[in-house]
Amino acid sequence: MSAPEPPEAREPPGGYRVIVIAWLRRPAQRFILPNWLAITIRGWIFAWRALDEVELAHELTHVRQWREHGFVGYIRSYMAESARAKREGGDRYWDNKFEVEARAAEDVVRAKQHG
């Protein structure tokens, strides 16, 4: 099963690959987040089902972030951002600037779909 093509402006240089592994759903929803759908590591997007355009835009933002920060830099920056969010009374995931940016990419695609 292939993922929908991303909007051209969101396609990162070097490409990406969506890898669908259905059995990831239960363990990831138990140990990562209850509503977990996908995780991006560099240019690989691991998901338990095919992603729609909105979901793909979110994950492609993470692909770009990985490329901008580098492997160690992304992990360090993401974790520091989660700690900052919690320290400021927010949620480690929802208030993490990496996730805020990815949700903004979702909004752009939604607006195009309904515009």
Residue frames as a rotation matrix with the C-alpha (Angstrom) as fourth column:
MET 1
0.589 0.808 0.000 0.00
0.808 -0.589 0.000 0.00
0.000 0.000 -1.000 0.00
SER 2
-0.478 -0.797 0.369 1.54
0.790 -0.573 -0.215 3.33
0.383 0.189 0.904 -0.97
ALA 3
-0.218 0.319 -0.922 1.06
0.660 -0.648 -0.380 6.67
-0.719 -0.692 -0.069 0.71
PRO 4
0.806 0.514 0.293 -0.50
0.571 -0.545 -0.614 9.61
-0.156 0.662 -0.733 -1.11
GLU 5
-0.095 -0.833 0.545 1.92
0.833 -0.366 -0.414 11.94
0.545 0.414 0.729 -2.85
PRO 6
-0.069 0.026 -0.997 2.81
0.813 -0.578 -0.071 14.92
-0.578 -0.816 0.019 -0.65
PRO 7
0.949 0.296 -0.105 2.27
0.202 -0.831 -0.518 18.51
-0.240 0.470 -0.849 -1.73
GLU 8
0.542 -0.780 0.312 5.33
0.565 0.063 -0.823 19.54
0.622 0.622 0.475 -3.79
ALA 9
0.316 -0.422 0.850 6.30
-0.456 -0.853 -0.254 22.33
0.832 -0.307 -0.462 -1.39
ARG 10
0.618 -0.002 0.786 6.52
-0.772 0.192 0.606 19.83
-0.152 -0.981 0.117 1.48
GLU 11
0.945 -0.291 -0.147 8.62
0.235 0.920 -0.313 17.19
0.226 0.262 0.938 -0.25
PRO 12
0.677 -0.732 -0.075 12.01
-0.313 -0.379 0.871 17.21
-0.666 -0.566 -0.486 1.48
PRO 13
0.340 -0.649 -0.681 15.22
-0.884 0.027 -0.467 16.97
0.322 0.760 -0.564 -0.51
GLY 14
-0.718 -0.689 0.102 16.55
-0.688 0.678 -0.259 13.42
0.109 -0.256 -0.961 -0.53
GLY 15
-0.203 0.741 -0.640 13.11
-0.347 0.557 0.755 11.86
0.916 0.375 0.145 -0.33
TYR 16
-0.393 0.212 0.895 11.40
-0.887 0.169 -0.430 9.81
-0.242 -0.963 0.122 2.31
ARG 17
-0.648 0.257 -0.717 9.86
-0.162 0.874 0.459 6.39
0.744 0.413 -0.525 2.72
VAL 18
0.008 0.730 0.683 6.62
-0.998 -0.039 0.053 5.43
0.065 -0.682 0.728 4.47
ILE 19
-0.779 -0.265 -0.568 6.84
-0.215 0.964 -0.155 1.97
0.589 0.002 -0.808 6.02
VAL 20
0.123 0.913 0.389 3.50
-0.906 -0.057 0.420 0.54
0.406 -0.404 0.820 7.14
ILE 21
-0.776 -0.320 -0.543 3.72
-0.032 0.881 -0.472 -2.14
0.630 -0.349 -0.694 9.83
ALA 22
0.110 0.983 0.146 0.25
-0.257 -0.113 0.960 -2.93
0.960 -0.143 0.240 11.17
TRP 23
0.409 0.084 -0.909 1.41
0.678 0.639 0.364 -4.73
0.611 -0.765 0.205 14.33
LEU 24
-0.697 -0.707 0.119 3.13
0.474 -0.579 -0.664 -1.55
0.538 -0.406 0.738 15.59
ARG 25
-0.069 0.757 0.649 -0.24
-0.161 -0.651 0.742 -0.11
0.985 -0.054 0.167 16.60
ARG 26
0.776 0.512 -0.368 -0.78
0.233 0.309 0.922 -1.86
0.586 -0.801 0.121 19.92
PRO 27
0.191 -0.733 -0.652 2.72
0.981 0.157 0.111 -1.64
0.021 -0.661 0.750 21.42
ALA 28
-0.706 -0.495 0.506 3.23
0.527 -0.845 -0.091 1.95
0.473 0.203 0.857 20.29
GLN 29
0.046 0.795 0.605 -0.17
-0.165 -0.591 0.790 3.08
0.985 -0.136 0.104 21.55
ARG 30
0.791 0.212 -0.574 0.61
0.468 0.395 0.791 1.45
0.394 -0.894 0.213 24.87
PHE 31
0.261 -0.817 -0.514 4.18
0.915 0.039 0.401 2.69
-0.308 -0.575 0.758 25.32
ILE 32
-0.738 -0.532 0.414 4.39
0.646 -0.735 0.208 5.91
0.194 0.421 0.886 23.26
LEU 33
-0.820 0.570 -0.057 1.01
-0.531 -0.793 -0.298 7.68
-0.214 -0.214 0.953 22.99
PRO 34
-0.356 0.756 0.549 -2.55
0.124 0.621 -0.774 6.31
-0.926 -0.208 -0.314 23.12
ASN 35
0.725 0.669 -0.162 -3.39
-0.039 -0.195 -0.980 7.92
-0.687 0.717 -0.115 19.77
TRP 36
-0.248 -0.952 -0.178 -0.05
-0.360 -0.080 0.929 7.07
-0.899 0.294 -0.323 18.13
LEU 37
0.863 0.504 -0.028 -0.14
-0.177 0.252 -0.951 6.72
-0.472 0.826 0.307 14.37
ALA 38
0.754 -0.634 0.171 3.40
0.413 0.255 -0.874 7.21
0.511 0.730 0.454 13.10
ILE 39
0.649 -0.667 -0.366 6.96
0.090 -0.410 0.908 8.03
-0.755 -0.622 -0.206 14.05
THR 40
0.924 -0.379 0.050 9.60
-0.030 -0.201 -0.979 9.55
0.381 0.903 -0.197 11.82
ILE 41
0.509 -0.861 0.002 13.26
0.178 0.107 0.978 8.67
-0.842 -0.498 0.207 12.08
ARG 42
-0.641 -0.729 -0.240 15.31
0.036 -0.342 0.939 10.61
-0.767 0.593 0.245 9.56
GLY 43
-0.647 0.382 -0.660 13.67
-0.763 -0.341 0.550 9.90
-0.015 0.859 0.511 6.18
TRP 44
-0.776 0.384 -0.500 11.73
0.227 0.910 0.346 6.84
0.588 0.155 -0.794 7.32
ILE 45
-0.408 0.759 0.507 8.13
-0.896 -0.438 -0.065 7.24
0.173 -0.481 0.859 8.44
PHE 46
-0.933 0.114 -0.342 6.91
0.167 0.977 -0.130 4.19
0.320 -0.179 -0.931 10.35
ALA 47
-0.442 0.864 0.241 3.13
-0.895 -0.443 -0.052 3.93
0.062 -0.239 0.969 10.62
TRP 48
-0.703 0.244 0.668 0.63
-0.088 0.902 -0.423 1.24
-0.706 -0.356 -0.613 11.53
ARG 49
0.290 0.750 0.594 -1.59
0.703 0.255 -0.664 2.16
-0.650 0.610 -0.454 8.57
ALA 50
-0.274 -0.320 0.907 -1.40
0.895 -0.430 0.119 4.22
0.352 0.844 0.404 5.38
LEU 51
-0.503 0.013 -0.864 -1.36
0.517 -0.797 -0.312 7.97
-0.693 -0.604 0.394 6.01
ASP 52
0.586 0.676 0.447 -3.69
0.797 -0.379 -0.471 10.50
-0.149 0.632 -0.761 4.46
GLU 53
0.210 -0.529 0.822 -2.38
0.575 -0.614 -0.541 13.79
0.791 0.586 0.175 3.04
VAL 54
0.674 0.100 0.732 -2.82
-0.425 -0.758 0.495 15.67
0.604 -0.645 -0.468 6.32
GLU 55
0.916 -0.331 0.227 -1.02
-0.022 0.523 0.852 13.02
-0.401 -0.785 0.472 8.36
LEU 56
0.459 -0.769 0.446 1.73
0.886 0.360 -0.292 12.77
0.064 0.529 0.846 5.75
ALA 57
0.428 -0.273 0.861 2.28
0.109 -0.931 -0.349 16.55
0.897 0.243 -0.369 5.87
HIS 58
0.876 -0.083 0.475 2.82
-0.481 -0.207 0.852 16.25
0.027 -0.975 -0.221 9.64
GLU 59
0.721 -0.607 0.334 5.38
0.362 0.742 0.564 13.48
-0.590 -0.286 0.755 9.24
LEU 60
0.433 -0.574 0.695 7.13
0.797 -0.117 -0.593 15.20
0.421 0.811 0.407 6.33
THR 61
0.724 -0.191 0.663 7.69
-0.370 -0.918 0.140 18.18
0.582 -0.347 -0.736 8.60
HIS 62
0.774 -0.452 0.442 9.56
-0.306 0.344 0.888 15.84
-0.554 -0.823 0.128 10.92
VAL 63
0.586 -0.592 0.553 11.60
0.796 0.548 -0.257 14.49
-0.151 0.591 0.792 7.96
ARG 64
0.494 -0.366 0.789 12.65
0.273 -0.796 -0.541 18.07
0.825 0.483 -0.293 7.20
GLN 65
0.798 -0.170 0.579 13.40
-0.577 -0.494 0.650 18.76
0.176 -0.853 -0.492 10.87
TRP 66
0.758 -0.554 0.346 15.62
0.303 0.768 0.564 15.67
-0.578 -0.323 0.750 11.05
ARG 67
0.421 -0.606 0.675 17.53
0.864 0.043 -0.501 16.89
0.275 0.794 0.542 8.00
GLU 68
0.585 -0.146 0.798 17.91
-0.067 -0.989 -0.133 20.42
0.809 0.024 -0.588 9.34
HIS 69
0.693 -0.231 0.683 19.15
-0.721 -0.250 0.647 19.37
0.021 -0.940 -0.339 12.78
GLY 70
-0.324 -0.789 -0.522 21.05
-0.678 0.579 -0.453 16.17
0.660 0.207 -0.722 11.95
PHE 71
0.043 0.378 -0.925 20.66
0.198 0.904 0.379 12.85
0.979 -0.200 -0.036 13.70
VAL 72
-0.434 -0.277 -0.857 22.07
0.868 0.124 -0.480 13.71
0.240 -0.953 0.187 17.13
GLY 73
-0.997 0.010 0.079 20.99
-0.023 -0.985 -0.169 17.35
0.076 -0.170 0.983 16.91
TYR 74
-0.288 0.957 -0.036 17.35
-0.405 -0.087 0.910 16.43
0.868 0.277 0.413 16.25
ILE 75
0.154 0.335 -0.930 17.14
0.604 0.713 0.357 14.02
0.782 -0.616 -0.093 19.15
ARG 76
-0.636 -0.478 -0.606 18.86
0.771 -0.367 -0.520 16.46
0.027 -0.798 0.602 21.51
SER 77
-0.946 0.268 0.181 16.74
-0.234 -0.954 0.189 19.41
0.224 0.136 0.965 20.35
TYR 78
-0.121 0.956 -0.269 13.46
-0.162 0.248 0.955 17.49
0.979 0.159 0.124 20.45
MET 79
0.055 0.095 -0.994 14.13
0.835 0.541 0.098 16.22
0.547 -0.836 -0.050 23.98
ALA 80
-0.850 -0.402 -0.341 15.22
0.522 -0.732 -0.438 19.69
-0.073 -0.550 0.832 25.16
GLU 81
-0.736 0.640 0.223 12.06
-0.402 -0.677 0.617 21.16
0.545 0.364 0.755 23.67
SER 82
0.131 0.772 -0.622 9.91
0.259 0.579 0.773 18.56
0.957 -0.262 -0.124 25.47
ALA 83
-0.274 -0.321 -0.907 11.68
0.950 0.059 -0.308 19.42
0.152 -0.945 0.289 28.75
ARG 84
-0.993 -0.083 0.090 11.12
0.078 -0.995 -0.057 23.15
0.094 -0.050 0.994 28.13
ALA 85
-0.339 0.940 0.048 7.42
-0.273 -0.147 0.951 22.59
0.900 0.309 0.307 27.47
LYS 86
0.243 0.418 -0.875 7.00
0.653 0.597 0.467 20.62
0.717 -0.685 -0.128 30.68
ARG 87
-0.585 -0.572 -0.575 9.07
0.811 -0.394 -0.433 23.09
0.021 -0.720 0.694 32.71
GLU 88
-0.961 0.243 0.136 6.77
-0.218 -0.961 0.171 25.89
0.172 0.135 0.976 31.50
GLY 89
-0.537 0.779 0.323 3.69
-0.378 0.120 -0.918 23.95
-0.754 -0.615 0.231 32.58
GLY 90
0.104 0.563 -0.820 2.80
-0.993 0.009 -0.120 22.58
-0.060 0.826 0.560 29.15
ASP 91
0.826 0.220 0.519 2.61
-0.178 0.975 -0.131 19.13
-0.535 0.016 0.845 27.68
ARG 92
-0.126 -0.976 0.177 5.86
-0.131 0.193 0.973 17.46
-0.983 0.099 -0.152 26.52
TYR 93
-0.480 -0.001 0.877 4.29
0.764 0.491 0.419 16.45
-0.431 0.871 -0.235 23.20
TRP 94
0.407 0.808 0.427 1.54
0.913 -0.345 -0.218 18.95
-0.029 0.478 -0.878 22.37
ASP 95
0.952 -0.037 -0.303 3.56
0.016 -0.985 0.171 22.01
-0.305 -0.168 -0.938 23.37
ASN 96
-0.013 -0.968 0.251 6.84
0.484 0.213 0.848 20.85
-0.875 0.133 0.466 21.83
LYS 97
0.078 0.061 -0.995 7.72
-0.545 -0.833 -0.094 23.35
-0.835 0.550 -0.032 19.05
PHE 98
-0.906 -0.402 -0.133 8.57
-0.343 0.511 0.788 20.48
-0.249 0.760 -0.601 16.67
GLU 99
-0.614 0.756 0.227 5.03
0.746 0.650 -0.148 19.12
-0.260 0.078 -0.963 17.05
VAL 100
0.139 0.632 -0.763 3.47
0.201 -0.772 -0.603 22.60
-0.970 -0.070 -0.234 16.87
GLU 101
-0.404 -0.380 -0.832 5.23
-0.701 -0.457 0.548 23.13
-0.589 0.804 -0.082 13.54
ALA 102
-0.995 0.041 0.095 4.10
0.087 0.828 0.554 19.71
-0.056 0.559 -0.827 12.26
ARG 103
-0.235 0.970 -0.063 0.48
0.776 0.148 -0.613 20.47
-0.585 -0.193 -0.788 13.21
ALA 104
0.028 0.179 -0.983 0.75
-0.307 -0.935 -0.179 23.79
-0.951 0.307 0.029 11.37
ALA 105
-0.850 -0.355 -0.388 1.73
-0.483 0.233 0.844 21.81
-0.210 0.905 -0.370 8.24
GLU 106
-0.690 0.694 0.206 -1.44
0.680 0.719 -0.144 19.76
-0.248 0.041 -0.968 8.74
ASP 107
0.058 0.752 -0.656 -3.48
0.360 -0.629 -0.689 22.96
-0.931 -0.196 -0.308 8.83
VAL 108
-0.440 -0.289 -0.850 -1.98
-0.625 -0.581 0.521 24.13
-0.645 0.760 0.075 5.51
VAL 109
-0.995 0.074 -0.068 -3.05
0.006 0.717 0.697 20.90
0.100 0.693 -0.714 3.79
ARG 110
-0.400 0.906 -0.139 -6.52
0.797 0.268 -0.541 21.01
-0.453 -0.327 -0.829 5.40
ALA 111
-0.034 0.357 -0.933 -6.98
-0.100 -0.930 -0.353 24.59
-0.994 0.082 0.067 4.18
LYS 112
-0.733 -0.293 -0.614 -6.03
-0.622 -0.076 0.779 23.58
-0.275 0.953 -0.126 0.64
GLN 113
-0.905 0.419 0.074 -8.47
0.425 0.878 0.222 20.68
0.028 0.232 -0.972 0.77
HIS 114
-0.052 0.950 -0.308 -11.33
0.912 -0.080 -0.403 22.93
-0.408 -0.302 -0.862 1.87
GLY 115
-0.334 -0.198 -0.921 -10.27
0.101 -0.980 0.174 26.08
-0.937 -0.035 0.347 0.04
